[in-house]
Amino acid sequence: MIAAISSHAFDSFFAWAPWVVGAVIYFAFWLAKRHEKAEVATASATATYACASCGRRGTLAQMVEQHHGGAIGYQCPQCATAQATAH
């Protein structure tokens, strides 16, 4: 006896296989990701900046802006005062 697959069964298998495999992959990712929680970014509240001259760190409210041709650098008040008195 020769086992043969009918052309209708063969065509049906290859017609539905990509959809079934895609659904299985989608379901697997859904199972893996369903318990993850999104974290709220709070970096701006705790971000610190380093002084461009000495490297001292401080919040943005403690730094003095220094404009350099379109770019902005930050200096601590001590370095900004020293630079202002030097010029």
Protein Blocks (a to p, Z undefined) as FASTA:
>chain_A
ZZdddfklmmmmmmmmmmmmmmmmmmmmmmmmmmpccdddfklmmgccddfklopacdfk
lpccddeehiacdddfklmmmmmmmZZ
